[in-house]
Each structure stands twice: as structure tokens, then as C-alpha cells.
Amino acid sequence: MVVLPTYNEAANLAPLVERLYEWPVDVLVVDDGSPDGTGELADGLAAASQGRLAALHRPGKMGLGSAYLLGFRHALAQDYERIFEMDCDFSHDPAYVPALLRETQEADLALGSRYVPGGGTVNWGLPRRLISRFGSAYAGAILRLPYRDLTGGFKCFRRSVLEALDLAAVRSNGYGFQIELTYRAHQRGFRIVEVPIVFQERRAGASKMSRSIITEAMLMVWRIKFGA
């Protein structure tokens, strides 16, 4: 199952879902009360999906991390063996889904990585590239993690990973969420691999990235380290 948190993604949702249907995966949309009608669109897609798509609705913007956690719990309750997280704006290309699935035949968690050979970014300016690389290096140094891309949000989990993690104890709700889940999986000894992906700028809509999100992630790294 692919978990897609959405907020104002009406222009992207239907074409992304169509691409995902090329692979043997189902889709779960977790919409945060999008005023652009994304939630209603998700309901229409679900009705026509013959069981391949479901939609959950929240009353407003409640954070990326909590949306994923809700989606993970739903997927676990439905007995899915592989659970993805990815963005709904085409910055994560659905063409990488088979590679992530393939890697989790042996590994427990596959990370879509921009910073291993074969990976990269498209249409990013120098400041954004520097911020992203610094964020991963910063988190890796503090948490002693060997992975090159800790802030990416394209992942495939075996269900055993999410079952073993105490999801109720996850503290991050913004982009620090990506760092925290990888850290928790690493601490429990799960095998984690990085799969090269090329990250592209969103096709439509506005980015949710902000200075406050970046600051929250940097501070959260220390809270994760010391269990605060």
C-alpha cells in the first residue's frame, strides 16, 4: 500500500494514482481537509477503484508525520506486507516503486535516496541543494547514522518494521519525521538500504517547505538523540 498525505493536491492526485496503478500496489489517501477539493476527488477515485484506493479525511492541517502514522496504522490493520510513503506532487517518480519493492525482498526498509550514485535532483537551485545535503549530513553526524539521504520521504517498509516501532512514541510531525523513523528502525537493527532516485520539483501547486519546518527538523534531531 502507498500512503499519500495530501493538502491541496487536486491537480496532481488523479494522474499520480493512474501511474501508481501500473504497479501491484494499492493506494491510501490521507487528506487534511484540502480546500481545493482534493478530499472529494479522492472519494471519487476510491468509488471507481474496485478496492485499489481508499481515502481517510482529517478536519484540517494536522502535520505530515501524523498523516503518515494514521496511514501506517490503517495499512497494518488491512494486512499489507509492504507499505510505502511518498509525496503526491510527482517529486517522487512512481517509476521507482518496483525498485523499492525489489530491495525489500531482502532488506527491511528501502530509502529512496538522492545522494547515492545514480540519484540526484532536478530543477533545484544551489541554496536548496545545500540545505538538503546539509540537513542529511547534520542529522547523520548527530545520530550516528550511515545513510546518505535522511530527509527524503520516498520509502518502502516491510510491515515487520512498522509493527516493531512504537508509533505512538514518534515525536516528529514535520520533516523531522523522516529522520526519526529511519533512526528508530536503525536502532532496532533492521536492515536498511538506499535506492537511487532522481527527485524532481513538483508539477503543480505550492511547496509546503518553509523556514519553520527546517528549524523544527534541526531541533528535533537533538530531541531524538536524547529521547526528550
Contacts in CASP RR format, 6 or more apart in sequence:
PFRMAT RR
TARGET T0000
AUTHOR 0000-0000-0000
METHOD contacts of the structure
MODEL  1
MVVLPTYNEAANLAPLVERLYEWPVDVLVVDDGSPDGTGELADGLAAASQ
GRLAALHRPGKMGLGSAYLLGFRHALAQDYERIFEMDCDFSHDPAYVPAL
LRETQEADLALGSRYVPGGGTVNWGLPRRLISRFGSAYAGAILRLPYRDL
TGGFKCFRRSVLEALDLAAVRSNGYGFQIELTYRAHQRGFRIVEVPIVFQ
ERRAGASKMSRSIITEAMLMVWRIKFGA
1 25 0 8 1.000
1 26 0 8 1.000
1 27 0 8 1.000
1 28 0 8 1.000
1 75 0 8 1.000
1 78 0 8 1.000
1 80 0 8 1.000
1 82 0 8 1.000
1 83 0 8 1.000
1 84 0 8 1.000
2 20 0 8 1.000
2 25 0 8 1.000
2 26 0 8 1.000
2 27 0 8 1.000
2 28 0 8 1.000
2 84 0 8 1.000
2 85 0 8 1.000
2 86 0 8 1.000
2 97 0 8 1.000
3 28 0 8 1.000
3 30 0 8 1.000
3 67 0 8 1.000
3 68 0 8 1.000
3 71 0 8 1.000
3 72 0 8 1.000
3 75 0 8 1.000
3 83 0 8 1.000
3 84 0 8 1.000
3 85 0 8 1.000
3 86 0 8 1.000
4 13 0 8 1.000
4 16 0 8 1.000
4 27 0 8 1.000
4 28 0 8 1.000
4 29 0 8 1.000
4 30 0 8 1.000
4 86 0 8 1.000
4 87 0 8 1.000
4 88 0 8 1.000
5 30 0 8 1.000
5 31 0 8 1.000
5 32 0 8 1.000
5 63 0 8 1.000
5 64 0 8 1.000
5 65 0 8 1.000
5 67 0 8 1.000
5 68 0 8 1.000
5 88 0 8 1.000
6 13 0 8 1.000
6 29 0 8 1.000
6 30 0 8 1.000
6 31 0 8 1.000
6 32 0 8 1.000
6 34 0 8 1.000
6 38 0 8 1.000
6 39 0 8 1.000
6 42 0 8 1.000
6 88 0 8 1.000
7 31 0 8 1.000
7 32 0 8 1.000
7 33 0 8 1.000
7 34 0 8 1.000
7 38 0 8 1.000
7 61 0 8 1.000
7 208 0 8 1.000
8 34 0 8 1.000
8 35 0 8 1.000
8 36 0 8 1.000
8 38 0 8 1.000
8 205 0 8 1.000
8 206 0 8 1.000
9 34 0 8 1.000
9 36 0 8 1.000
9 38 0 8 1.000
9 88 0 8 1.000
9 89 0 8 1.000
9 205 0 8 1.000
10 34 0 8 1.000
10 36 0 8 1.000
10 37 0 8 1.000
10 38 0 8 1.000
10 41 0 8 1.000
11 203 0 8 1.000
11 204 0 8 1.000
11 205 0 8 1.000
12 88 0 8 1.000
12 89 0 8 1.000
12 90 0 8 1.000
12 202 0 8 1.000
12 203 0 8 1.000
12 204 0 8 1.000
12 205 0 8 1.000
13 29 0 8 1.000
13 38 0 8 1.000
13 41 0 8 1.000
13 42 0 8 1.000
13 45 0 8 1.000
13 88 0 8 1.000
14 41 0 8 1.000
14 45 0 8 1.000
15 90 0 8 1.000
16 88 0 8 1.000
16 90 0 8 1.000
16 94 0 8 1.000
17 27 0 8 1.000
17 45 0 8 1.000
17 53 0 8 1.000
19 94 0 8 1.000
19 95 0 8 1.000
20 27 0 8 1.000
20 94 0 8 1.000
20 97 0 8 1.000
21 27 0 8 1.000
21 52 0 8 1.000
22 94 0 8 1.000
23 94 0 8 1.000
23 97 0 8 1.000
23 98 0 8 1.000
23 101 0 8 1.000
25 82 0 8 1.000
25 84 0 8 1.000
25 97 0 8 1.000
25 101 0 8 1.000
26 51 0 8 1.000
26 52 0 8 1.000
26 53 0 8 1.000
26 54 0 8 1.000
26 80 0 8 1.000
27 49 0 8 1.000
27 52 0 8 1.000
27 53 0 8 1.000
27 54 0 8 1.000
28 53 0 8 1.000
28 54 0 8 1.000
28 55 0 8 1.000
28 56 0 8 1.000
28 71 0 8 1.000
28 74 0 8 1.000
28 75 0 8 1.000
29 38 0 8 1.000
29 39 0 8 1.000
29 42 0 8 1.000
29 45 0 8 1.000
29 46 0 8 1.000
29 53 0 8 1.000
29 54 0 8 1.000
29 55 0 8 1.000
29 56 0 8 1.000
29 88 0 8 1.000
30 55 0 8 1.000
30 56 0 8 1.000
30 58 0 8 1.000
30 67 0 8 1.000
30 68 0 8 1.000
30 70 0 8 1.000
30 71 0 8 1.000
31 38 0 8 1.000
31 39 0 8 1.000
31 42 0 8 1.000
31 55 0 8 1.000
31 56 0 8 1.000
31 57 0 8 1.000
31 58 0 8 1.000
32 58 0 8 1.000
32 60 0 8 1.000
32 61 0 8 1.000
32 62 0 8 1.000
32 63 0 8 1.000
32 67 0 8 1.000
33 39 0 8 1.000
33 57 0 8 1.000
33 58 0 8 1.000
33 59 0 8 1.000
33 60 0 8 1.000
33 61 0 8 1.000
39 55 0 8 1.000
39 57 0 8 1.000
42 53 0 8 1.000
42 55 0 8 1.000
43 55 0 8 1.000
45 53 0 8 1.000
45 55 0 8 1.000
46 53 0 8 1.000
46 54 0 8 1.000
46 55 0 8 1.000
54 74 0 8 1.000
56 70 0 8 1.000
56 71 0 8 1.000
56 74 0 8 1.000
58 67 0 8 1.000
58 70 0 8 1.000
63 173 0 8 1.000
63 174 0 8 1.000
64 173 0 8 1.000
64 174 0 8 1.000
64 175 0 8 1.000
64 177 0 8 1.000
64 208 0 8 1.000
65 170 0 8 1.000
65 172 0 8 1.000
65 173 0 8 1.000
65 174 0 8 1.000
65 177 0 8 1.000
66 173 0 8 1.000
68 85 0 8 1.000
68 177 0 8 1.000
69 167 0 8 1.000
69 170 0 8 1.000
72 83 0 8 1.000
72 157 0 8 1.000
72 162 0 8 1.000
72 167 0 8 1.000
73 167 0 8 1.000
75 83 0 8 1.000
75 159 0 8 1.000
75 162 0 8 1.000
76 83 0 8 1.000
76 159 0 8 1.000
76 162 0 8 1.000
76 163 0 8 1.000
80 159 0 8 1.000
81 158 0 8 1.000
81 159 0 8 1.000
82 101 0 8 1.000
82 104 0 8 1.000
82 156 0 8 1.000
82 157 0 8 1.000
82 158 0 8 1.000
82 159 0 8 1.000
83 156 0 8 1.000
83 157 0 8 1.000
83 159 0 8 1.000
83 162 0 8 1.000
84 97 0 8 1.000
84 100 0 8 1.000
84 154 0 8 1.000
84 155 0 8 1.000
84 156 0 8 1.000
84 157 0 8 1.000
85 153 0 8 1.000
85 154 0 8 1.000
85 155 0 8 1.000
85 157 0 8 1.000
86 92 0 8 1.000
86 94 0 8 1.000
86 153 0 8 1.000
86 154 0 8 1.000
86 155 0 8 1.000
87 153 0 8 1.000
87 154 0 8 1.000
87 202 0 8 1.000
89 202 0 8 1.000
89 203 0 8 1.000
89 204 0 8 1.000
89 205 0 8 1.000
90 200 0 8 1.000
90 202 0 8 1.000
90 203 0 8 1.000
91 199 0 8 1.000
91 200 0 8 1.000
91 201 0 8 1.000
91 202 0 8 1.000
92 153 0 8 1.000
92 154 0 8 1.000
92 197 0 8 1.000
92 199 0 8 1.000
93 197 0 8 1.000
93 198 0 8 1.000
93 200 0 8 1.000
96 112 0 8 1.000
96 154 0 8 1.000
96 195 0 8 1.000
96 197 0 8 1.000
97 156 0 8 1.000
99 110 0 8 1.000
99 195 0 8 1.000
100 110 0 8 1.000
100 112 0 8 1.000
100 154 0 8 1.000
100 155 0 8 1.000
100 156 0 8 1.000
100 195 0 8 1.000
101 156 0 8 1.000
103 110 0 8 1.000
103 156 0 8 1.000
103 193 0 8 1.000
103 195 0 8 1.000
104 110 0 8 1.000
104 156 0 8 1.000
104 157 0 8 1.000
104 158 0 8 1.000
106 191 0 8 1.000
106 193 0 8 1.000
107 191 0 8 1.000
107 192 0 8 1.000
107 193 0 8 1.000
108 157 0 8 1.000
108 158 0 8 1.000
108 160 0 8 1.000
108 161 0 8 1.000
108 185 0 8 1.000
108 190 0 8 1.000
108 191 0 8 1.000
108 192 0 8 1.000
109 155 0 8 1.000
109 156 0 8 1.000
109 157 0 8 1.000
109 158 0 8 1.000
109 161 0 8 1.000
109 182 0 8 1.000
109 185 0 8 1.000
109 190 0 8 1.000
109 191 0 8 1.000
109 192 0 8 1.000
109 193 0 8 1.000
110 155 0 8 1.000
110 156 0 8 1.000
110 192 0 8 1.000
110 193 0 8 1.000
110 194 0 8 1.000
110 195 0 8 1.000
111 147 0 8 1.000
111 149 0 8 1.000
111 152 0 8 1.000
111 154 0 8 1.000
111 155 0 8 1.000
111 182 0 8 1.000
111 192 0 8 1.000
111 193 0 8 1.000
111 194 0 8 1.000
111 195 0 8 1.000
112 149 0 8 1.000
112 152 0 8 1.000
112 153 0 8 1.000
112 154 0 8 1.000
112 155 0 8 1.000
112 194 0 8 1.000
112 195 0 8 1.000
112 196 0 8 1.000
112 197 0 8 1.000
113 119 0 8 1.000
113 147 0 8 1.000
113 148 0 8 1.000
113 149 0 8 1.000
113 152 0 8 1.000
113 194 0 8 1.000
113 195 0 8 1.000
113 196 0 8 1.000
113 197 0 8 1.000
114 120 0 8 1.000
114 121 0 8 1.000
114 132 0 8 1.000
114 149 0 8 1.000
114 152 0 8 1.000
114 196 0 8 1.000
114 197 0 8 1.000
114 198 0 8 1.000
114 199 0 8 1.000
115 133 0 8 1.000
115 136 0 8 1.000
115 148 0 8 1.000
115 149 0 8 1.000
116 148 0 8 1.000
116 149 0 8 1.000
116 194 0 8 1.000
116 195 0 8 1.000
116 196 0 8 1.000
117 196 0 8 1.000
118 196 0 8 1.000
118 198 0 8 1.000
119 196 0 8 1.000
119 197 0 8 1.000
119 198 0 8 1.000
120 196 0 8 1.000
120 197 0 8 1.000
120 198 0 8 1.000
120 199 0 8 1.000
121 129 0 8 1.000
121 132 0 8 1.000
121 198 0 8 1.000
121 199 0 8 1.000
121 200 0 8 1.000
122 198 0 8 1.000
122 199 0 8 1.000
122 200 0 8 1.000
122 201 0 8 1.000
123 200 0 8 1.000
123 201 0 8 1.000
124 132 0 8 1.000
124 199 0 8 1.000
124 201 0 8 1.000
131 214 0 8 1.000
132 151 0 8 1.000
135 150 0 8 1.000
135 151 0 8 1.000
135 217 0 8 1.000
135 218 0 8 1.000
136 147 0 8 1.000
136 148 0 8 1.000
136 149 0 8 1.000
136 150 0 8 1.000
136 151 0 8 1.000
138 218 0 8 1.000
138 221 0 8 1.000
139 145 0 8 1.000
139 150 0 8 1.000
139 151 0 8 1.000
139 179 0 8 1.000
139 217 0 8 1.000
139 221 0 8 1.000
140 146 0 8 1.000
140 147 0 8 1.000
140 150 0 8 1.000
142 221 0 8 1.000
142 222 0 8 1.000
142 225 0 8 1.000
143 179 0 8 1.000
143 183 0 8 1.000
143 221 0 8 1.000
143 224 0 8 1.000
143 225 0 8 1.000
145 182 0 8 1.000
145 183 0 8 1.000
145 186 0 8 1.000
147 182 0 8 1.000
147 186 0 8 1.000
147 192 0 8 1.000
147 194 0 8 1.000
148 194 0 8 1.000
149 194 0 8 1.000
150 178 0 8 1.000
150 179 0 8 1.000
150 182 0 8 1.000
151 175 0 8 1.000
151 176 0 8 1.000
151 178 0 8 1.000
151 179 0 8 1.000
151 217 0 8 1.000
152 178 0 8 1.000
152 199 0 8 1.000
153 178 0 8 1.000
154 197 0 8 1.000
155 178 0 8 1.000
155 181 0 8 1.000
157 185 0 8 1.000
160 190 0 8 1.000
161 185 0 8 1.000
161 188 0 8 1.000
161 190 0 8 1.000
164 188 0 8 1.000
164 190 0 8 1.000
165 181 0 8 1.000
165 184 0 8 1.000
165 185 0 8 1.000
165 188 0 8 1.000
166 184 0 8 1.000
170 177 0 8 1.000
170 180 0 8 1.000
170 181 0 8 1.000
170 184 0 8 1.000
171 180 0 8 1.000
171 220 0 8 1.000
171 223 0 8 1.000
171 224 0 8 1.000
171 227 0 8 1.000
172 179 0 8 1.000
172 180 0 8 1.000
172 216 0 8 1.000
172 217 0 8 1.000
172 220 0 8 1.000
172 224 0 8 1.000
174 213 0 8 1.000
174 216 0 8 1.000
174 217 0 8 1.000
174 220 0 8 1.000
175 209 0 8 1.000
175 213 0 8 1.000
175 214 0 8 1.000
175 216 0 8 1.000
175 217 0 8 1.000
176 216 0 8 1.000
176 217 0 8 1.000
176 220 0 8 1.000
176 221 0 8 1.000
179 217 0 8 1.000
179 220 0 8 1.000
179 221 0 8 1.000
179 224 0 8 1.000
180 220 0 8 1.000
180 224 0 8 1.000
182 192 0 8 1.000
183 224 0 8 1.000
185 192 0 8 1.000
186 192 0 8 1.000
222 228 0 8 1.000
END
